[in-house]
Amino acid sequence: MTSYFSPSFLAVFLPVAVLAYQVVPRRARWAVLLAASYAFFWALSGWLVVFVVASTAIVWGVGRALGAESSRRALALAQPGADRRAVRQRWQGRMRLTLAAGVVANLAILWALKYAGPLASFAASLGAVVGEPPSVGLPIGISFYTLQAVSYLVDVYRGAVVADANPARLALFLAFFPQIMEGPICRYAQTAQALWEGSPVTARGLFSGSARMLWGLAKRMVVADRLNSFVRPVFDDPAAYDGCVIAVAAVLYTLQLYCDFSGTMDLAVGMGHIFGVGLPENFRQPFFSRTAAEFWQRWHVTLGAWLKDYVFYPVSLSAPVRRLTGAARRALGGRVGPAVASGVALLAVWLANGLWHGAGTQYLLFGLYYFAVIWLGALVAPASEALCARLGVSRDGALWRGLQHARTLVVVLVGELIFRSASAAQGVELLGRAVLGFRAASLADGTVLAVGMDAADFAAVAVFAALLLVVGALRERGERPLDAVWRRGPVARGALCCALLVGVVVFGAYGAGYVPVDPMYASF
């Protein structure tokens, strides 16, 4: 068992977990979920499970300490004649130190496992006198459960949630197996209590969860695994291909990443439905976006929300940035000044976003690229609106919307080309070759078809991409396809599930000639 897509997981582990969950008394269902979660973790990461246990222990202890300090602060404030300002300042300082200790401890584990080795190798390549550290594998989902741990501690510090006295409930929140591998990144208030309550498996939850999982399985096996046959050889040896093939690989990689990641999220959300837990959606039709900023409000939604709440707002409201905002406003005016200052917070967000994905220079360039695109877009937006108004151009017209969609798609394709490259230097080189070395004849002379996919593969991907577009358009209009199928009765429900299953079996990419990949975001 290597992922949610493993036959042993889908055919054995998950059915056994669901059956055990349903047959035990409701008060014990949390224990089934916790045991299943740690069993899943052990199956994929072995002894590295100690790290999620360590994070849970740290978070529970620091959370309890924050809760105790908050209670003592309340008592001190209630004392007759208390200097409320002095009390708040004294206890706020203590709580900040406690919070910092918990956050640093969790991030230190993440840093040591995920970045210390790559950074040491990078330093060695520059001629630094360092030894290569012993190789330690990464626990599954460490980037995801670490962000959940940090959000819990910050929310306790802010008073948004009450510190949980039950370590088992906190352990289940951090390690719930449907979300541990790739998210979504949940907040304690969103899922902890629902996981603990042990809601029964219902017919509707079983249908919506199973159909959602089959849809995700189709995305993965029909599209993502098939596209791997083209994308992998091109990015493994880009020197062997011309600019046209590289450009096609960038397009196909973007579709591959979307189908792989959103398909995994479909499985996660579907499993949540089965267990009666509403996991947050991580994708909202991102390719319908009109700007890069909107794209990132629709793609990996929970990471964007986390960065906004725990990086952007704290940085933008910090004393140094407030002083910078005032100085910029005085020097540059009320419109440009705040935008310049807010760029500092946006830069922090995108540096964090890039480094969260890994220590490679391509991820750093990826973050800086989107920072520049989004920040400059915000700076020129007022001038663009004024120009359109002066020229009488409707910004809501079909032509303008189409141009915006096309522009955003190009921005995204460039970003994904950088993201998939082996380094920042290679990303820049491949971008130059894709633009300057583009040879349209490769589309017609069979060059593209000789890389790893034949015409039938491209046809299967095109048909399924069209289906994705239709479903996305329905959801964009506010419709809920699974709800509509549910209302049509058991025949329609069975027909949908059978059609999805047959589609996976008939059109899925597996067997000789295909190299399936592990869920791509599980490595971040």
DRENNUSE-115466 format. One record per residue: residue in three letters; x, y, z of N, C-alpha, C, O in turn. Coordinates in pm, whole numbers, plus 50000, padded with zeros to 5 digits. Layout:
AlaXYZXYZXYZXYZ ...
//
This chain:
Met500854988150000500005000050000500895012450000501655014750094 Thr500775020349894501625032249882500845045349880501425055949898 Ser499535044649858498745056949850497265053349853496905041649865 Tyr496415063449842494965061249834494585053649706493515047649699 Phe495445054049607495135047749478495585033249472495355026549371 Ser496215028349576496665014549577495475005049583494535007649659 Pro495484994149505494384984549513494164979249655493024976949696 Ser495254977249729495104972149866494394982049956493674978050048 Phe494584995049930493875005050010492395005349972491525004950060 Leu492115005949843490735007349797489914994549819488724995249848 Ala490554983049805489814970449811489814964049949488944955949979 Val490794967550033490904960950164490864971150278489954970650362 Phe491824980150282491974988950398490734997450422490174997550532 Leu490295004650318489155013750336487865006250368487175010150462 Pro487504995550295486284988350333486314982850476485304983350546 Val487464977650518487574972550656487394983950756486714982350857 Ala488014995350727487895006850818486445011650827485955014650936 Val485765012350713484365016850712483485006850787482625010950866 Leu483694993850764482884983750832483114984050983482164983551061 Ala484384984851023484684985351166484094997851230483564997451341 Tyr484195008951159483645021551209482145020451231481625025551330 Gln481445014051139479995013551146479495003651253478445006051313 Val480214992751276479674982351366479974985151513479254980151600 Val481004993051542481304995651683480335006051737479755013651660 Pro480155006651869479285016951927479765030951889480955033251867 Arg478835040151882479175053651837480275059951921481135067151869 Arg480245057352052481235063652139482655058652114483615064852159 Ala482785047352041484105041752015484575044051872485665039851836 Arg483765050751791484135052351651485375060851632486145058651538 Trp485585070551720486785078651710488035069751721489045072251656 Ala487935059351807489095050551826489385042651698490545040051667 Val488335038751625488535031751498489245040951399490195036851332 Leu488785053451390489405062851298490855065551336491725066351249 Leu491115066851466492495069551509493385057551481494515059151433 Ala492885045451510493685033451483493935031851334495045028551292 Ala492895034351253493065033351107494065043851057494865041050968 Ser494005055651115494905066351071496365062951101497235064951016 Tyr496635057751220498005054151253498455041651179499635040351146 Ala497525032451152497875020751072498245024950929499205019750872 Phe497485034250873497785039250740499145046250739499955044150649 Phe499385054450841500655061450852501795051450860502815053050793 Trp501625041150943502675031150960502915023650829504055020750793 Ala501845020450757501975012850632502795020650530503525014550450 Leu502695033850530503395041950430504725047350478505625049750398 Ser504875049350610506085055950660506815048250769507875052550814 Gly506275037050813506965028950913507245036551042506375043351096 Trp508505035151091508845040951219508775056251221508795062251329 Leu508675062551105508585077051100507285082251162507105094251177 Val506405073051199505185076951270505525084151401504705091651454 Val506745081851452507125088451578507095103651563506895110751662 Phe507285108551441507315123151424505925129251435505785140151491 Val504895122551384503545127851402503115126551547502365134851598 Val503585116051615503315114651759503995126051836503405131951926 Ala505235129051799505955139951866505265153351843505115161151937 Ser504845156051719504155168551691502865169551771502525180051824 Thr502145158451779500885158351854501145161352002500415169152064 Ala502165155052058502485157352199502865171952223502435177952321 Ile503675177552134504065191652148502855200752141502685209752223 Val502015198452041500855207052021499905205952140499375216052186 Trp499685193852189498775192252304499335199552427498615206852494 Gly500625197352455501225203652574501255218752565500905225652661 Val501665224152451501735238652435500325244552435500105255252491 Gly499385237652371498005242552373497445243352514496785253152551 Arg497715233052593497255233252733497935244652811497295251252894 Ala499215246852785499915257752853499315271252814499145279952899 Leu499005273052686498375285552642497015287252706496655298352746 Gly496245276352717494935277152780495045280952928494265288852978 Ala496035275052996496225278253137496645292853156496165299653247 Glu497535297653070497965311553082496825321053051496715331653112 Ser495975317352956494805325652926493875326453046493325337053075 Ser493685315153116492825315053236493425323653347492705331053414 Arg494725322453367495365330553472495305345453437495165353953525 Arg495415348553308495295362653268493895367753298493745379153344 Ala492885359653273491505363753302491315366253450490645375753489 Leu491915357653535491805359653680492515372453723492015379853808 Ala493675374953664494415387053700493635399553659493625409453732 Leu492995399153544492195410553499490985412853587490485424053597 Ala490495402153650489295403253734489595408653874488665412053948 Gln490875409553910491215414554043490845429354057491085437053965 Pro490275433254171489925447454193491175456354183492225453154240 Gly491055467254113492145476854101493275472554011494335478954010 Ala493095461853935494175456953848494435466953736493515472653677 Asp495715468753707496105476953592495935468253468496825460553432 Arg494785469753403494425460553296495435460853181495735450553121 Arg495945472553151496905473553041498195466053075498725458752993 Ala498685468053198499915461453240499735446253245500625438653207 Val498555441953293498275427553301498265421353162498865410853138 Arg497585428153070497505422852934498895421952871499235411952808 Gln499705432352889501035432352830501895421152889502625414452816 Arg501805419253022502625408953087502235394953039503095386853004 Trp500945392353038500505378952999500605376752849500815365552803 Gln500455387452772500615385852628502045381952594502275373652506 Gly503015387852665504405384152642504665369552675505365362652601 Arg504095364852786504285350852823503645341552720504245331552680 Met502445345052677501755336452582502455336552446502485326352377 Arg503015347852409503765348252283504975339052289505275332152192 Leu505685339052401506835330252416506415315552410507075307352346 Thr505315312352476504815298552473504425294552332504765283652285 Leu503685303452265503285300752127504515298952038504575289551958 Ala505485307852052506685307051969507405293751991507915287851896 Ala507455289252115508125276552144507445265052071508105256452012 Gly506105264852076505375254052009505505254551858505705244251794 Val505405266551801505515268051655506925264451609507085257251510 Val507935269451679509315266851639509625251851649510305246351563 Ala509125245451754509385231051770508825223051653509485214151602 Asn507585226251611506985219051499507685222251368507935213251287 Leu507995234951346508675238551222510105233151220510635230251113 Ala510715231651338512075226151343512075211551296512995207251227 Ile511055203951335510955190051288510805189751136511475182151067 Leu509915198251085509725199050941511015203050871511405197050771 Trp511675213050924512915218150864513985207350862514645205150760 Ala514165200550975515215190550984514995179150886515955174250825 Leu513745174850870513475163450783513395167250636513855159750550 Lys512825178850608512525182250468513595190850404513815189950283 Tyr514265199150481515155209050421516625207550458517495211850382 Ala516925201350572518315200850616519195193450516520285198050482 Gly518715181750468519475174150369519685181750240520825183350196 Pro518585186650176518755194350052519625206750070520425210049982 Leu519475213650184520285225550205521755222050225522635229150179 Ala522005210950295523385206750314524025203050180525185206350154 Ser523265196150097523765192549964524025205049880525005205849807 Phe523115214749892523275227249817524545234449863525305239649781 Ala524755234649995525965241150047527215233850000528215240049966 Ala527145220449998528295212649953528605215449807529775216049766 Ser527555217249728527775219949586528425233449563529035235749459 Leu528305242449659528935255549649530345255549706531035265749708 Gly530745243949753532105242849804532215244249954533315245150008 Ala531075244550024531125245450169531665232450227531485221750169 Val532325233450341532905221650404531845215550496531855217750617 Val530955207950436529945201050515529855186750465530115183950348 Gly529515178050553529325164150515527895161650473526985168850514 Glu527695151550393526355147950350525645141150467526135131050517 Pro524515146450513523855140550627523245127050591522965124350474 Pro523025118650690522365105950661520985108450604520295117850644 Ser520565099950513519275101650447518165096750539518175085250585 Val517215105450565516035101750644514815104550560514635115650511 Gly513965094550544512765096550465511825106450531511975109950648 Leu510855110950453509875120350505508625112950552508125104350479 Pro508115115950669506825110550707505755115650610505825127250568 Ile504795107450573503755112050482503035124050543502745124450663 Gly502755133750458501925145050498502535154550598501805162450658 Ile503875154050619504455162250725504215177150702503985184650797 Ser504265181550575504005195650548502575199450580502305210650622 Phe501655190050560500235193050581499875192750730499235202050780 Tyr500285182150801499875181850943500655192051026500185196151132 Thr501845196250978502565206751050501815220051041501715227251141 Leu501285223250923500505235550911499245234850996498835244951053 Gln498615223151005497435221851091497825223751237497085229951314 Ala498985218451276499445220051414499685234751447499275239551553 Val500345241751355500615256051377499305263851384499155272451471 Ser498375261151295497105268551297496355266151427495735275451480 Tyr496405253951480495735251051608496335259451720495595265451798 Leu497665259851728498305267451835497995282451823497705288951923 Val498055287651702497765301951684496305304851718496005315151779 Asp495405296051680493985298151711493725297551861492905305151912 Val494435288751932494305288552078494835301552137494225307352226 Tyr495975306052087496555318652135495605330352111495445338952198 Arg494975330551996494055341451963492715340152034491935349752033 Gly492425328852094491145326752158490055322052063488885321852099 Ala490435318251940489445313651843488935299751877487795296451846 Val489765291551941489345278351989489865276552131490825283152173 Val489225267552203489645264252339490625252652332490385242952260 Ala491715253452406492715242852406492065229552445491365228852546 Asp492295219352366491675206352389492425198852498493645197152490 Ala491695194252599492305186552706492485171952668493175164552739 Asn491875167852557491905153752517492965151552410492765155852296 Pro494085145152443495135143252342494695134052228495195135452116 Ala493785124852254493335115752148492565123252041492725120551922 Arg491725132752083490965140551984491915149051900491715150651780 Leu492925154551963493905162551889494715153651795495025157651682 Ala495055141651840495805132351755494985128551632495535127751522 Leu493695126351649492835122851536492715134551440492735132651318 Phe492595146651493492525158551407493755159751320493645163051202 Leu494945157151375496185158951300496455147351204497085149451100 Ala495985135251236496405123451160495285116651084495505105851030 Phe494085122451076492945116151007493385111350869493795119450786 Phe493305098350844493985092650727493495097650591494315098250499 Pro492205101250570491855106350437492535119450399492635122550280 Gln493015127150497493615139950464495105140650496495745150750466 Ile495665130250554497035131150603498035132050490499105137850507 Met497725126250373498725125550266498895138750192500015143250172 Glu497785145050150497865157250071496885168050117496625177450042 Gly496355166850234495375176550279493975172150240493765160450209 Pro493005181250241493135195750260493605199550401493465191850496 Ile494165211550411494655216550539493465221850618492865231950582 Cys493125214850724491915218150801492265226450924493385225950974 Arg491285234050971491395240851099490715232151205489815224351174 Tyr491165233551326490615225451435489105226951445488385217151466 Ala488615239251431487175241751444486375235451331485165233651344 Gln487015232051221486295226551107486005211751122484915207251086 Thr486955204051176486805189451169486965181951301486495170651311 Ala487605187751401487945179951521486715173951588486705162051621 Gln485685182051609484495177051677483735167051591483215157151642 Ala483655169651461482955160351371483645146751370482975136451366 Leu484955146551374485685133951380485405126551509485315114251510 Trp485275133951616485095127851748483675122551768483465112851840 Glu482695128951704481305125251727480935111551671480045104951725 Gly481585107251566481325093951512479965092651447479215083351477 Ser479635101751358478355101051288478275087951209479275083551154 Pro477105081651202476975068951132477125070450981476895081150926 Val477505059550917477545059250771476115058850720475315050550762 Thr475785067950629474435068650573474465065050425475515065050361 Ala473275061950372473185058550229473645070250143474355068350044 Arg473225082250180473605093850100475095096550110475745099650010 Gly475645095450230477075097450246477885087050172478935090050115 Leu477405074550173478095063850102478055066149952479045063949883 Phe476905070649900476805073349756477685085049715478505083949624 Ser477515096449784478265108349744479755106249762480555110949681 Gly480135099049869481555096449890482125087049786483225089449735 Ser481385076349754481885066749655481965072949516482945071049445 Ala480915080549478480925086849345482055097049336482725097949233 Arg482265104549442483345114449441484705107449431485595112249362 Met484855096349498486125089049492486355083249352487475083649301 Leu485305077949290485445072649155485805083549055486585081348963 Trp485225095449075485565106848990487035110549005487715113248907 Gly487515110649128488935113349152489815102549095490885105349041 Leu489375090049106490145078949050490235080248898491285077248839 Ala489145084548835489165086548689490125097648651490875096248554 Lys490115108748724491065119548696492495114448700493325117748614 Arg492755106548801494125101748820494525091648713495565093248650 Met493715081348691494125070348606493925073148458494715068648375 Val492865080448423492615083248281493525094348231493995093848117 Val493765104448315494515116148269495925116648327496905116148253 Ala496045117648460497355120448521498365109548490499485112648448 Asp498005096848510498955086148483499285085048335500425082048298 Arg498295087448248498555086848104499505098048063500435095747985 Leu499285110048114500145121348076501575119748127502495125748073 Asn501745111648230503095109348282504015103448176505225105748179 Ser503435095848081504245089847975504855100347883505875097747819 Phe504255112147877504795123047795505625132447880506735136347842 Val505095136247994505735146648075507065142048131508045149548126 Arg507125129948184508335125448252509555125148161510585130648199 Pro509495119048043510715118947959511165132747914512365135247901 Val510215141847890510595155247845511345162647954512385168647928 Phe510835162348077511495169748184512715162348239513585168548299 Asp512785149148217513995141748257515165144748164516315144948207 Asp514865147048036515925149647938515465160347839515265157347721 Pro515295172647885514745183047797515635186347677515135191347576 Ala516935183547687517835186747576517515178547452517925182247341 Ala516785167647469516475158947355515265163647275514905157547174 Tyr514625174647320513375178747257513425193447217514165201447276 Asp512625196947116512595210847070511615219047154510935213847242 Gly511565232047123510735241147202509265237847197508555239847295 Cys508775232647084507365229247073507005217947168505985218547236 Val507825207647174507575196347264507625200947409506825196547491 Ile508565209847440508645215047577507385223047612506855221847723 Ala506905231047518505675238647542504495229247563503685231447652 Val504395218847481503315209147497503445202147633502435199847700 Ala504675198847673504895192347802504435201347917503895196548017 Ala504675214547903504225223848008502705223848019502155224048130 Val502025223647905500565223247905500065210247967499175210348052 Leu500655199147924500215186147974500555184348122499795178148196 Tyr501695189748166502035188748308501035196348394500645191748501 Thr500605208048347499615215848422498335207848437497745207548546 Leu497885201348329496695193048337496935180748424496065176648500 Gln498125174948412498465163248494498425166648643497835159448723 Leu499075177748679499125181748819497725184448872497395180448984 Tyr496915191148792495545194048836494765181148859494115179548963 Cys494825171848762494055159548776494585150848888493805144148957 Asp495895150748907496465142949016496075148649152495585141449238 Phe496295161749169496045167949300494555168949329494115165149437 Ser493775174049234492335175149259491695161349267490715159449340 Gly492245151449192491725137949203491965132049341491095125349396 Thr493145134549397493415130149534492495137249633492035131149729 Met492225150049609491285157249696489875151549684489135151349782 Asp489505146949565488195140549550488115127949636487095125349699 Leu489195120249639489205108549726489125112449872488385106349949 Ala489875122749912489875127050051488495131950094487975127850197 Val487915140850013486595146250046485545135150043484635134950126 Gly485665125949945484725114849936484785105950058483745101850111 Met485985102750105486115094750227485535102250346484905096250434 Gly485735115350350485125123250457483625122050455483005120650561 His483005122650335481555120950325481105107650384480105106950455 Ile481845097050354481465083850403481445083650556480555077850617 Phe482445090050617482525090150763481735101650826481785103650947 Gly481005109150745480185119950798480985132250837480545140050922 Val482135134050777483005145450809483135154250684483575149450579 Gly482765166750695482845175850581484205182450572484465192450638 Leu485085176850490486395182950468486245194750373485425194050281 Pro487005205450391486875217150304487345214150162488265206250141 Glu486695220450065487095218949926488425225949903488685236649956 Asn489265219549822490585225149796490705231049655491705237549624 Phe489705228749570489705234149434488315239549401487305233349433 Arg488285251249337487015257049293487185261849148487265273749120 Gln487225252249057487315255248914488405265748885488085276448834 Pro489665262848915490715273048902490915278148759491325289548740 Phe490635269648659490895274048522489805282948466489845286748348 Phe488825286448547487845296548510488255310348560487485319948549 Ser489445311348615489915323948675490255334248568490635330848456 Arg490105346948604490415357948512491715365048548492235372748468 Thr492245362448668493515368248709494335357748783493795347548827 Ala495625360148796496475350948871496075350549018496095339949080 Ala495705362149073495275362349213494025353849233493925346549331 Glu493085354849140491875346749150492205331949135491615323649203 Phe493145328749047493545314749029493985308749162493625297449194 Trp494765316449239495275311049365494255311949477494495306749586 Gln493135318349452492005317249545491165304849516490325300949597 Arg491405298549401490635286749360491485274049359490935263049362 Trp492795275249356493715263749350494365262149487494875271749544 His494345250049540494895247349673494365257549773495115264849839 Val493045257849781492335268249856492765268650001492965279350058 Thr492915256950063493215256850207494625261750236494855267750342 Leu495575259350146496915264950166496875280050153497475287150234 Gly496165285150052496055299550035495415306150156495855316650201 Ala494355299950208493685305550326494605305250447494615314650527 Trp495395294550461496335293650572497385304650562497675311450661 Leu497945306550444498975316850427498405330850450499085339550503 Lys497165332950410496535345950432496355348650581496685359550628 Asp495845338850655495525341050796496745340950887496785347950988 Tyr497765332850851498865330950944500195336750894501195336250965 Val500195342350774501405349150725501055363350680501625372950732 Phe500125364750585499855377950528499365387850633499925398650647 Tyr498325384250707497775393650806498775396750918498955408550950 Pro499425386750979500405390251083501535399251033501955408451103 Val502025396650910503105405150857502575419150827503215429050863 Ser501425420050760500915433150722500505441550842500525453850835 Leu500145435150954499735442451074500875444251174500685450051281 Ser502065439351139503195440751230503655455451236503415463151143 Ala504295459051345504715472951364505655477951254505445489051205 Pro506675470151213507545475251106506805477950975507065488050908 Val505885469150939505155471250814504175482950827503965490250730 Arg503585484750944502705496450963503485509350949502995519150892 Arg504705509351002505535521450988505915523450841505925534750792 Leu506215512550772506535513550630505335518650550505495526450456 Thr504155514150587502935518650519502765533750534502455540750438 Gly502975538750658502845553050680503865561050600503535571350541 Ala505105556150599506155563250524505875562950375506055572950305 Ala505435551350325505135550250182503945558850142503925564750034 Arg502965559650230501795568050201502195582750190501735589850102 Arg503075587150282503505601050279504365603950156504285614750098 Ala505195594250117506125596550007505485594449870505825601349774 Leu504555584949860504035580949729502565583649710502035582049600 Gly501885587749816500465590549803499605579549859500065568449888 Gly498325582749874497405573549940497055561249861496535551649917 Arg497325561249730496985549449649498185540049633498055527949655 Val499325545549596500485537149569501195533049698501695521849708 Gly501245542049796501975539249919501555526449988502415517950012 Pro500275524650021499865512150086500125499750001500425489150054 Ala500005501149868500255489749781501725485449788502035473549785 Val502615495249797504035492149808504305485049940505035475149944 Ala503715490050048503925483850178503315469950185503915460850243 Ser502115468250128501475455050131502255444850051502095432750070 Gly503095449749960503945440649885504885432849975505275421749942 Val505255438650089506135431550183505435419050235506025408350240 Ala504165420650275503395409150324503165398950213503245386950237 Leu502885403950093502675394849981503955387249947503905375449914 Leu505095394049956506365387349933506595376350035507065365450001 Ala506255379150161506405368850265505535356750235505955345350255 Val504315359250187503405348350153503995339650043503975327350053 Trp504505345849938504955338049824506315331649846506615321349787 Leu507135337649930508355330749971508005318350053508595307750034 Ala507045319850143506595308450224505975297750135506205285850155 Asn505165302050037504545292549947505595284749870505525272449862 Gly506565291649814507605284849738508415275349823508635263849784 Leu508865279949940509715271650025508925260150088509505249850120 Trp507615261850105506805250950159506855238950065506815227550110 His506945241449935506985230449839508345223449838508415211849797 Gly509395230049880510695223649883511815233749885511605245749874 Ala513035228549900514195237349913514855240349778515835247749774 Gly514335234849669514935237149539514775251549493513825258349530 Thr515735256049413515685269849365514505272149272514045283549258 Gln514005261549208512825263349122511595267349202510745274749152 Tyr511505262649326510355266349408510465280749456509465287849467 Leu511685285049484511905298949521511545308149404510875318249422 Leu511995304549284511665312549165510155312249139509575322349100 Phe509535300849160508085299549144507365309549234506435316349190 Gly507775310349361507155319749453507395334149413506465342349417 Leu508625337449375508935351149334508195355049207507775366449190 Tyr508035345449117507315348048992505865352049021505375362048968 Tyr505185344349105503785347649133503665360249218502695367749204 Phe504635362649305504615375349379504655387049282503865396349295 Ala505575386549186505705397549090504445399049006503975410248985 Val503885388048958502695388648873501515394548949500825403348899 Ile501275389549069500095393949145500265408049196499315415949191 Trp501455411449245501665424849301501615435449191500975445849207 Leu502285432749080502245442348970500835443448913500405454248873 Gly500105432348910498715432748865497875441848953497025449348903 Ala498105441049085497355449849176497735464449157496895473249169 Leu499015467049128499465480849111498855487348986498485499048988 Val498755479548877498285485448751496765484548735496205490148641 Ala496095477248827494645475448813493875488748807493015490148721 Pro494155498548895493415511248886493615518248752492655523448694 Ala494845518348701495105524848572494395517448459493885523648366 Ser494375504148467493695496248365492195499048364491585500448258 Glu491605499748483490165502648493489855516648438488865518548368 Ala490715526248472490485539848423490615540448271489835547348206 Leu491585533448215491765533448070490585527047999490115532047897 Cys490115516148053488945509547992487715518547997486945519247901 Ala487545525448109486405534548121486515545948020485515550047961 Arg487735551148000487925562147907487685557647763487145565147682 Leu488075545347731487905540247595486535533947572486205529947460 Gly485735532947677484415526947664484435511847647483515506047590 Val485495505447699485615490847689484905484547809485195487947924 Ser484005475247783483285468447890484165457247947484545447947876 Arg484475458348074485295448148139484495435548169485065425348209 Asp483195436048151482355424248169481935417948038481195408148036 Gly482415423447928482085418047797482775404747770483795401647833 Ala482235397047678482765383847649484205384547596485035376247633 Leu484495394447511485835395547455486855398247564487915391947568 Trp486545407747653487485411147760487695399447854488815396647895 Arg486605392547889486715380947977487565370047912488385363647977 Gly487345367947781488135357947710489615361147711490455352347729 Leu489945373947690491355378047694491955376047832493105371947846 Gln491165378947935491655376948071491905362148101492915358548160 His490955353648059491135339248080492395334248007493175326548063 Ala492585338747882493755334447805495045339247870496015331747880 Arg495055351847913496245357347979496575349448106497735346148130 Thr495555346448186495775339248310496285325148283497145320148355 Leu495765318848179496235305448145497705305648108498455296648148 Val498135315548033499555316647997500405318648123501455312448137 Val499945327148213500665329448338500815316348415501885313348468 Val499745308648422499765295948495500705285948429501465279148497 Leu500665285048297501535275648225503005278848248503825269848266 Val503355291648246504735295648273505125291648415506205286348439 Gly504225294348510504505290748649504725275848667505645271748738 Glu503895267648603504035253148618505285247848548505875238048592 Leu505695254448439506955250548374508125252748469509015244248478 Ile508125263948538509165266648638509085256448751510095250848793 Phe507865253948798507635245148911508145230948883508715224548971 Arg507935226048760508305212248726509785210748693510305199548689 Ser510465221748669511885221048630512735216148746512325216448862 Ala513935211448713514835206148815515515217248895516005214649005 Ser515545229448842516175240648911515645253548851514985253348747 Ala515925264748916515505277648862516185280348728515555285448636 Ala517475276948719518205279248594517585271248479517435276348368 Gln517245258648507516625250648402515255256048365514875255848248 Gly514505261048464513195266748436513295278448340512505279548246 Val514255287348364514445298948275514875294248136514395299348035 Glu515765284348133516235279148004515085272947925514935275547806 Leu514265264747991513165258147922512125268247874511545266647766 Leu511885278547953510945288847911511455295747785510695298047691 Gly512745299047783513315305247663513225296247542512905300947432 Arg513485283347560513415274147447511985272247400511725271147280 Ala511025271847495509635270047455509125281847374508275280147286 Val509635293947404509175305947333509985308247206509425309847098 Leu511305308347220512175311947106512425300147012512695301946893 Gly512345288047067512635276346985511405268646944511485256946906 Phe510265275146952509015268446917508995265346767509205274246684 Arg508715252746733508665248446594507305241946570507085230346605 Ala506405249646510505035244946493504945232146413503975224546427 Ala505935229446329505905217346247505895204746332505455194146286 Ser506395205746457506425193946543505025189046577504845177346613 Leu504045197946566502675193946594502085185546482501115178146503 Ala502655186546362502075179746246502945168646190502445160046118 Asp504245168846220505125158946156505345146246238506185137946204 Gly504585144746346504695132546426505665133446541505785123946618 Thr506365144746556507335146046665506665144846800507155137646887 Val505555151746818504845151446947504325137446977504345133047092 Leu503845130446875503285117146895504355106646922504035095346959 Ala505615110146903506695100546924507295101147063508215093647095 Val506785110047148507405111947280507005101047378507875095847449 Gly505755097447384505315087347483503835084947480503345075747546 Met503105092947404501665091347390501315090847242501835098647161 Asp500425081647207499985081047068498675088647052498185094847146 Ala498115088146932496885095646904495735091246992494915099547033 Ala495655078247021494575073247107494695078847248493695082247311 Asp495925079847298496135085747431495685100347434494985104547526 Phe496085107947332495675121947326494155123147314493565132347371 Ala493535114047241492085114547226491395111847359490425118647393 Ala491885102047434491295099047565491415110847660490475114147731 Val492595117147660492805128847745491895140347703491315147147788 Ala491775142547572490935153547522489475151547561488805161047602 Val488975139247547487575136547581487335138747730486345144947770 Phe488255133647811488055135247955488235149747997487545154448088 Ala489155157047932489325171347963488045179047930487655188148002 Ala487385175247819486105181547785485055178547891484255187247925 Leu485065166247943484125162748050484415170848176483495175448243 Leu485695172448207486075180848321485565195048303485085201248399 Leu485665200248183485215213848154483705215148174483225225048229 Val482965205148130481515205448145481125205048293480295212948338 Val481725195948367481415195048510481825207848581481105212648668 Gly482985213448544483405226048604482465237348574482185245648660 Ala481955237848451481005248348414479715247148494479135257148535 Leu479265234848517478055232848597478285237648740477435244448798 Arg479415234048796479715238348933479915253348941479575259649041 Glu480475259248835480665273748831479325280848833479225291948885 Arg478305274748777476955280448777476215277748907475055281548922 Gly476875271249001476255268649130475515255449138474875252649239 Glu475575247449035474875234649036475735224049106476965225049109 Arg475065214149163475745203349235475345190249169474305184549202 Pro476155185249076475765173448998475415161249083474445154349051 Leu476145158549190475855146749270474505147949342473795138049358 Asp474165160049383472845162049445471745159349345470715153449378 Ala471955163649220470945161349117470775146449090469655141649073 Val471885139149086471805124649065471115117949182470315108749162 Trp471415122149303470785116249422469265117749416468525108449450 Arg468815129249374467355131549369466675122849264465465120549273 Arg467405118049166466815109949059466605095449100466015087749024 Gly467075091549217466775078349267467915068349252468955071549195 Pro467705056149303468785046149307469285041549171470465038349157 Val468415041249071468855036948939469895046648884470935042548832 Ala469605059548894470555069648845471855069248925472935070848868 Arg471755067049055472955066549137473835054649097475045055949081 Gly473195043249082473945031449041474545032948903475675028648879 Ala473785039048812474275040948675475515049948674476475047248602 Leu475485060548754476635069648759477875062448811478945063348750 Cys477735055348922478885048448979479425037848884480635036248870 Cys478525030548818478955020348722479665026648603480675021448555 Ala479135038048555479755044748441481165049548476482085048148395 Leu481325055148595482645059648637483605047848652484765048648611 Leu483115037048710483965025348729484385019448594485545015948574 Val483435018248502483745013048369484725022248297485635017648228 Gly484525035248313485445044848250486865042948300487815043648221 Val487025040548431488365038448486488965025448431490125025048393 Val488155014948428488665001948384489015002248235490054996948195 Val488155008448154488355008248009489405018347965490265015247882 Phe489345030448019490205041147970491365044448062492225052548025 Gly491415038448179492515041248271493855036848215493935027048141 Ala494895044048250496255040948204496915031948306497305036548414 Tyr497045019248274497715009848363498234998248279497924997048160 Gly499024989848342499574978548269500894982048201501524992048234 Ala501294973548107502584975248038502634988447963501684992347895 Gly503764995347978503955007947906503625020247986503975031347946 Tyr502945018648101502585030148183503335029648315503495018948375 Val503775041248360504475042148487503655051148578503815063348574 Pro502785045448661501975053848749502865060848852503885055548894 Val502455072648889503235080248986502475080749119501245080249122 Asp503235081649227502605083949356501965097749354502385106449278 Pro500925099949438500315113249442501375124249449502215124349538 Met501315133349353502415142649330502625152349446503765155849477 Tyr501545156749510501685166349619502095159849749502395166749846 Ala502105146449753502555139649874504035141849899504505139750011 Ser504775146049796506215148349812506525162349861507685165649884 Phe505505170749877505755184549920505465186050068505615197050122 
//
